Amino acid sequence: MTDRKSLSVSLGTHRQLEKLGDQLGLSHKDLVATMLQFFAVTKLDPRYPKADRGKGIRWSLRCEGSRK
């Protein structure tokens, strides 16, 4: 058996998670895990989003993913 924890989020945040998960084809669990990995790898601080940062990051992650 695996240990489980839960997160309480507002209804609005839950809807955003559902929408983003649907767009990316990820479950809530996989979406949260993927976001955590993204921030760990990119060293971006999610408290300070900046729209133009994502373009280079997506390219970098795609390139790294193809090396595996």
Jmol script that loads the backbone (N, CA, C; Angstrom):
load data "model"
ATOM      1  N   MET A   1       0.845  -1.182   0.000  1.00  0.00           N
ATOM      2  CA  MET A   1       0.000   0.000   0.000  1.00  0.00           C
ATOM      3  C   MET A   1       0.889   1.244   0.000  1.00  0.00           C
ATOM      4  N   THR A   2       0.483   2.251  -0.761  1.00  0.00           N
ATOM      5  CA  THR A   2       1.245   3.495  -0.812  1.00  0.00           C
ATOM      6  C   THR A   2       0.643   4.522   0.134  1.00  0.00           C
ATOM      7  N   ASP A   3       1.508   5.350   0.687  1.00  0.00           N
ATOM      8  CA  ASP A   3       1.029   6.439   1.533  1.00  0.00           C
ATOM      9  C   ASP A   3       0.415   7.500   0.641  1.00  0.00           C
ATOM     10  N   ARG A   4      -0.675   8.074   1.101  1.00  0.00           N
ATOM     11  CA  ARG A   4      -1.356   9.121   0.336  1.00  0.00           C
ATOM     12  C   ARG A   4      -1.543  10.351   1.197  1.00  0.00           C
ATOM     13  N   LYS A   5      -1.481  11.469   0.552  1.00  0.00           N
ATOM     14  CA  LYS A   5      -1.764  12.759   1.174  1.00  0.00           C
ATOM     15  C   LYS A   5      -2.778  13.460   0.299  1.00  0.00           C
ATOM     16  N   SER A   6      -3.452  14.431   0.831  1.00  0.00           N
ATOM     17  CA  SER A   6      -4.423  15.174   0.032  1.00  0.00           C
ATOM     18  C   SER A   6      -4.133  16.663   0.155  1.00  0.00           C
ATOM     19  N   LEU A   7      -4.599  17.393  -0.838  1.00  0.00           N
ATOM     20  CA  LEU A   7      -4.470  18.842  -0.857  1.00  0.00           C
ATOM     21  C   LEU A   7      -5.857  19.449  -0.915  1.00  0.00           C
ATOM     22  N   SER A   8      -6.080  20.484  -0.152  1.00  0.00           N
ATOM     23  CA  SER A   8      -7.343  21.218  -0.235  1.00  0.00           C
ATOM     24  C   SER A   8      -7.106  22.455  -1.082  1.00  0.00           C
ATOM     25  N   VAL A   9      -7.892  22.589  -2.134  1.00  0.00           N
ATOM     26  CA  VAL A   9      -7.787  23.755  -3.005  1.00  0.00           C
ATOM     27  C   VAL A   9      -9.181  24.332  -3.199  1.00  0.00           C
ATOM     28  N   SER A  10      -9.226  25.586  -3.586  1.00  0.00           N
ATOM     29  CA  SER A  10     -10.517  26.221  -3.828  1.00  0.00           C
ATOM     30  C   SER A  10     -11.172  25.592  -5.051  1.00  0.00           C
ATOM     31  N   LEU A  11     -12.459  25.801  -5.179  1.00  0.00           N
ATOM     32  CA  LEU A  11     -13.192  25.278  -6.330  1.00  0.00           C
ATOM     33  C   LEU A  11     -12.618  25.844  -7.628  1.00  0.00           C
ATOM     34  N   GLY A  12     -12.271  27.118  -7.637  1.00  0.00           N
ATOM     35  CA  GLY A  12     -11.699  27.739  -8.830  1.00  0.00           C
ATOM     36  C   GLY A  12     -10.371  27.105  -9.217  1.00  0.00           C
ATOM     37  N   THR A  13      -9.518  26.848  -8.228  1.00  0.00           N
ATOM     38  CA  THR A  13      -8.238  26.200  -8.492  1.00  0.00           C
ATOM     39  C   THR A  13      -8.454  24.781  -8.993  1.00  0.00           C
ATOM     40  N   HIS A  14      -9.406  24.076  -8.413  1.00  0.00           N
ATOM     41  CA  HIS A  14      -9.715  22.717  -8.861  1.00  0.00           C
ATOM     42  C   HIS A  14     -10.160  22.715 -10.319  1.00  0.00           C
ATOM     43  N   ARG A  15     -10.980  23.682 -10.678  1.00  0.00           N
ATOM     44  CA  ARG A  15     -11.428  23.781 -12.073  1.00  0.00           C
ATOM     45  C   ARG A  15     -10.257  24.054 -13.008  1.00  0.00           C
ATOM     46  N   GLN A  16      -9.325  24.899 -12.568  1.00  0.00           N
ATOM     47  CA  GLN A  16      -8.134  25.171 -13.379  1.00  0.00           C
ATOM     48  C   GLN A  16      -7.292  23.908 -13.534  1.00  0.00           C
ATOM     49  N   LEU A  17      -7.138  23.140 -12.458  1.00  0.00           N
ATOM     50  CA  LEU A  17      -6.399  21.884 -12.531  1.00  0.00           C
ATOM     51  C   LEU A  17      -7.062  20.916 -13.502  1.00  0.00           C
ATOM     52  N   GLU A  18      -8.384  20.822 -13.422  1.00  0.00           N
ATOM     53  CA  GLU A  18      -9.116  19.936 -14.328  1.00  0.00           C
ATOM     54  C   GLU A  18      -8.927  20.357 -15.780  1.00  0.00           C
ATOM     55  N   LYS A  19      -9.057  21.643 -16.037  1.00  0.00           N
ATOM     56  CA  LYS A  19      -8.933  22.152 -17.407  1.00  0.00           C
ATOM     57  C   LYS A  19      -7.524  21.898 -17.955  1.00  0.00           C
ATOM     58  N   LEU A  20      -6.504  22.234 -17.171  1.00  0.00           N
ATOM     59  CA  LEU A  20      -5.134  22.038 -17.617  1.00  0.00           C
ATOM     60  C   LEU A  20      -4.822  20.551 -17.767  1.00  0.00           C
ATOM     61  N   GLY A  21      -5.274  19.746 -16.829  1.00  0.00           N
ATOM     62  CA  GLY A  21      -5.064  18.303 -16.921  1.00  0.00           C
ATOM     63  C   GLY A  21      -5.708  17.715 -18.162  1.00  0.00           C
ATOM     64  N   ASP A  22      -6.915  18.160 -18.461  1.00  0.00           N
ATOM     65  CA  ASP A  22      -7.606  17.692 -19.672  1.00  0.00           C
ATOM     66  C   ASP A  22      -6.840  18.099 -20.929  1.00  0.00           C
ATOM     67  N   GLN A  23      -6.359  19.344 -20.955  1.00  0.00           N
ATOM     68  CA  GLN A  23      -5.615  19.833 -22.118  1.00  0.00           C
ATOM     69  C   GLN A  23      -4.333  19.031 -22.340  1.00  0.00           C
ATOM     70  N   LEU A  24      -3.701  18.625 -21.249  1.00  0.00           N
ATOM     71  CA  LEU A  24      -2.421  17.914 -21.345  1.00  0.00           C
ATOM     72  C   LEU A  24      -2.579  16.394 -21.294  1.00  0.00           C
ATOM     73  N   GLY A  25      -3.804  15.942 -21.057  1.00  0.00           N
ATOM     74  CA  GLY A  25      -4.039  14.504 -20.968  1.00  0.00           C
ATOM     75  C   GLY A  25      -3.456  13.882 -19.710  1.00  0.00           C
ATOM     76  N   LEU A  26      -3.475  14.640 -18.594  1.00  0.00           N
ATOM     77  CA  LEU A  26      -2.915  14.166 -17.331  1.00  0.00           C
ATOM     78  C   LEU A  26      -3.972  14.119 -16.245  1.00  0.00           C
ATOM     79  N   SER A  27      -3.874  13.140 -15.372  1.00  0.00           N
ATOM     80  CA  SER A  27      -4.740  13.087 -14.189  1.00  0.00           C
ATOM     81  C   SER A  27      -4.302  14.193 -13.236  1.00  0.00           C
ATOM     82  N   HIS A  28      -5.106  14.466 -12.219  1.00  0.00           N
ATOM     83  CA  HIS A  28      -4.719  15.486 -11.232  1.00  0.00           C
ATOM     84  C   HIS A  28      -3.384  15.116 -10.600  1.00  0.00           C
ATOM     85  N   LYS A  29      -3.251  13.868 -10.215  1.00  0.00           N
ATOM     86  CA  LYS A  29      -2.018  13.388  -9.573  1.00  0.00           C
ATOM     87  C   LYS A  29      -0.814  13.584 -10.495  1.00  0.00           C
ATOM     88  N   ASP A  30      -0.939  13.183 -11.747  1.00  0.00           N
ATOM     89  CA  ASP A  30       0.169  13.316 -12.695  1.00  0.00           C
ATOM     90  C   ASP A  30       0.454  14.773 -13.034  1.00  0.00           C
ATOM     91  N   LEU A  31      -0.580  15.598 -13.103  1.00  0.00           N
ATOM     92  CA  LEU A  31      -0.390  17.018 -13.388  1.00  0.00           C
ATOM     93  C   LEU A  31       0.404  17.685 -12.271  1.00  0.00           C
ATOM     94  N   VAL A  32       0.043  17.435 -11.026  1.00  0.00           N
ATOM     95  CA  VAL A  32       0.757  18.036  -9.894  1.00  0.00           C
ATOM     96  C   VAL A  32       2.200  17.549  -9.880  1.00  0.00           C
ATOM     97  N   ALA A  33       2.419  16.256 -10.085  1.00  0.00           N
ATOM     98  CA  ALA A  33       3.781  15.714 -10.099  1.00  0.00           C
ATOM     99  C   ALA A  33       4.602  16.338 -11.228  1.00  0.00           C
ATOM    100  N   THR A  34       3.987  16.511 -12.400  1.00  0.00           N
ATOM    101  CA  THR A  34       4.674  17.104 -13.544  1.00  0.00           C
ATOM    102  C   THR A  34       5.017  18.564 -13.273  1.00  0.00           C
ATOM    103  N   MET A  35       4.098  19.291 -12.658  1.00  0.00           N
ATOM    104  CA  MET A  35       4.373  20.697 -12.340  1.00  0.00           C
ATOM    105  C   MET A  35       5.515  20.805 -11.328  1.00  0.00           C
ATOM    106  N   LEU A  36       5.529  19.947 -10.330  1.00  0.00           N
ATOM    107  CA  LEU A  36       6.616  19.972  -9.348  1.00  0.00           C
ATOM    108  C   LEU A  36       7.959  19.700 -10.020  1.00  0.00           C
ATOM    109  N   GLN A  37       7.983  18.712 -10.903  1.00  0.00           N
ATOM    110  CA  GLN A  37       9.214  18.403 -11.619  1.00  0.00           C
ATOM    111  C   GLN A  37       9.632  19.583 -12.504  1.00  0.00           C
ATOM    112  N   PHE A  38       8.676  20.198 -13.179  1.00  0.00           N
ATOM    113  CA  PHE A  38       8.961  21.346 -14.039  1.00  0.00           C
ATOM    114  C   PHE A  38       9.654  22.457 -13.260  1.00  0.00           C
ATOM    115  N   PHE A  39       9.100  22.808 -12.099  1.00  0.00           N
ATOM    116  CA  PHE A  39       9.689  23.897 -11.319  1.00  0.00           C
ATOM    117  C   PHE A  39      11.039  23.504 -10.736  1.00  0.00           C
ATOM    118  N   ALA A  40      11.228  22.242 -10.399  1.00  0.00           N
ATOM    119  CA  ALA A  40      12.522  21.787  -9.885  1.00  0.00           C
ATOM    120  C   ALA A  40      13.589  21.852 -10.974  1.00  0.00           C
ATOM    121  N   VAL A  41      13.236  21.437 -12.185  1.00  0.00           N
ATOM    122  CA  VAL A  41      14.195  21.409 -13.300  1.00  0.00           C
ATOM    123  C   VAL A  41      14.510  22.813 -13.803  1.00  0.00           C
ATOM    124  N   THR A  42      13.489  23.637 -13.975  1.00  0.00           N
ATOM    125  CA  THR A  42      13.690  24.968 -14.562  1.00  0.00           C
ATOM    126  C   THR A  42      14.179  26.003 -13.557  1.00  0.00           C
ATOM    127  N   LYS A  43      14.019  25.704 -12.281  1.00  0.00           N
ATOM    128  CA  LYS A  43      14.385  26.641 -11.198  1.00  0.00           C
ATOM    129  C   LYS A  43      13.559  27.921 -11.236  1.00  0.00           C
ATOM    130  N   LEU A  44      12.430  27.902 -11.953  1.00  0.00           N
ATOM    131  CA  LEU A  44      11.538  29.053 -11.962  1.00  0.00           C
ATOM    132  C   LEU A  44      10.755  29.102 -10.661  1.00  0.00           C
ATOM    133  N   ASP A  45      10.429  30.282 -10.225  1.00  0.00           N
ATOM    134  CA  ASP A  45       9.636  30.466  -9.025  1.00  0.00           C
ATOM    135  C   ASP A  45       8.198  30.724  -9.455  1.00  0.00           C
ATOM    136  N   PRO A  46       7.274  29.799  -9.173  1.00  0.00           N
ATOM    137  CA  PRO A  46       5.895  29.963  -9.631  1.00  0.00           C
ATOM    138  C   PRO A  46       5.178  31.160  -9.006  1.00  0.00           C
ATOM    139  N   ARG A  47       5.766  31.745  -7.979  1.00  0.00           N
ATOM    140  CA  ARG A  47       5.151  32.934  -7.385  1.00  0.00           C
ATOM    141  C   ARG A  47       5.338  34.156  -8.265  1.00  0.00           C
ATOM    142  N   TYR A  48       6.284  34.076  -9.210  1.00  0.00           N
ATOM    143  CA  TYR A  48       6.588  35.206 -10.073  1.00  0.00           C
ATOM    144  C   TYR A  48       6.507  34.795 -11.540  1.00  0.00           C
ATOM    145  N   PRO A  49       5.307  34.497 -12.030  1.00  0.00           N
ATOM    146  CA  PRO A  49       5.194  34.068 -13.430  1.00  0.00           C
ATOM    147  C   PRO A  49       5.483  35.223 -14.385  1.00  0.00           C
ATOM    148  N   LYS A  50       6.059  34.870 -15.512  1.00  0.00           N
ATOM    149  CA  LYS A  50       6.322  35.844 -16.558  1.00  0.00           C
ATOM    150  C   LYS A  50       6.054  35.136 -17.876  1.00  0.00           C
ATOM    151  N   ALA A  51       5.136  35.656 -18.653  1.00  0.00           N
ATOM    152  CA  ALA A  51       4.629  34.973 -19.838  1.00  0.00           C
ATOM    153  C   ALA A  51       5.710  34.631 -20.859  1.00  0.00           C
ATOM    154  N   ASP A  52       6.704  35.472 -21.064  1.00  0.00           N
ATOM    155  CA  ASP A  52       7.670  35.226 -22.134  1.00  0.00           C
ATOM    156  C   ASP A  52       8.756  34.220 -21.765  1.00  0.00           C
ATOM    157  N   ARG A  53       8.818  33.765 -20.532  1.00  0.00           N
ATOM    158  CA  ARG A  53       9.827  32.790 -20.128  1.00  0.00           C
ATOM    159  C   ARG A  53       9.561  31.407 -20.716  1.00  0.00           C
ATOM    160  N   GLY A  54       8.319  31.062 -20.896  1.00  0.00           N
ATOM    161  CA  GLY A  54       7.949  29.705 -21.264  1.00  0.00           C
ATOM    162  C   GLY A  54       8.456  29.228 -22.598  1.00  0.00           C
ATOM    163  N   LYS A  55       8.616  30.104 -23.570  1.00  0.00           N
ATOM    164  CA  LYS A  55       9.002  29.682 -24.921  1.00  0.00           C
ATOM    165  C   LYS A  55      10.350  28.976 -24.927  1.00  0.00           C
ATOM    166  N   GLY A  56      11.353  29.568 -24.343  1.00  0.00           N
ATOM    167  CA  GLY A  56      12.677  28.949 -24.303  1.00  0.00           C
ATOM    168  C   GLY A  56      12.711  27.715 -23.419  1.00  0.00           C
ATOM    169  N   ILE A  57      11.935  27.728 -22.368  1.00  0.00           N
ATOM    170  CA  ILE A  57      11.905  26.599 -21.445  1.00  0.00           C
ATOM    171  C   ILE A  57      11.283  25.388 -22.114  1.00  0.00           C
ATOM    172  N   ARG A  58      10.181  25.581 -22.808  1.00  0.00           N
ATOM    173  CA  ARG A  58       9.546  24.452 -23.497  1.00  0.00           C
ATOM    174  C   ARG A  58      10.511  23.830 -24.489  1.00  0.00           C
ATOM    175  N   TRP A  59      11.232  24.670 -25.207  1.00  0.00           N
ATOM    176  CA  TRP A  59      12.201  24.174 -26.183  1.00  0.00           C
ATOM    177  C   TRP A  59      13.292  23.380 -25.464  1.00  0.00           C
ATOM    178  N   SER A  60      13.804  23.895 -24.354  1.00  0.00           N
ATOM    179  CA  SER A  60      14.853  23.213 -23.608  1.00  0.00           C
ATOM    180  C   SER A  60      14.373  21.867 -23.092  1.00  0.00           C
ATOM    181  N   LEU A  61      13.166  21.819 -22.557  1.00  0.00           N
ATOM    182  CA  LEU A  61      12.651  20.564 -22.025  1.00  0.00           C
ATOM    183  C   LEU A  61      12.433  19.555 -23.140  1.00  0.00           C
ATOM    184  N   ARG A  62      11.953  20.005 -24.310  1.00  0.00           N
ATOM    185  CA  ARG A  62      11.775  19.098 -25.427  1.00  0.00           C
ATOM    186  C   ARG A  62      13.112  18.511 -25.856  1.00  0.00           C
ATOM    187  N   CYS A  63      14.132  19.355 -25.914  1.00  0.00           N
ATOM    188  CA  CYS A  63      15.460  18.888 -26.328  1.00  0.00           C
ATOM    189  C   CYS A  63      16.009  17.880 -25.328  1.00  0.00           C
ATOM    190  N   GLU A  64      15.864  18.150 -24.037  1.00  0.00           N
ATOM    191  CA  GLU A  64      16.336  17.220 -23.025  1.00  0.00           C
ATOM    192  C   GLU A  64      15.560  15.913 -23.082  1.00  0.00           C
ATOM    193  N   GLY A  65      14.260  16.000 -23.326  1.00  0.00           N
ATOM    194  CA  GLY A  65      13.444  14.800 -23.400  1.00  0.00           C
ATOM    195  C   GLY A  65      13.829  13.909 -24.553  1.00  0.00           C
ATOM    196  N   SER A  66      14.303  14.505 -25.649  1.00  0.00           N
ATOM    197  CA  SER A  66      14.667  13.692 -26.810  1.00  0.00           C
ATOM    198  C   SER A  66      16.023  13.026 -26.627  1.00  0.00           C
ATOM    199  N   ARG A  67      16.802  13.475 -25.652  1.00  0.00           N
ATOM    200  CA  ARG A  67      18.109  12.871 -25.401  1.00  0.00           C
ATOM    201  C   ARG A  67      18.019  11.579 -24.612  1.00  0.00           C
ATOM    202  N   LYS A  68      16.909  11.375 -23.948  1.00  0.00           N
ATOM    203  CA  LYS A  68      16.774  10.194 -23.073  1.00  0.00           C
ATOM    204  C   LYS A  68      16.633   8.935 -23.867  1.00  0.00           C
TER     205      LYS A  68
END
end "model"
wireframe off; spacefill off
backbone 0.3
color backbone group
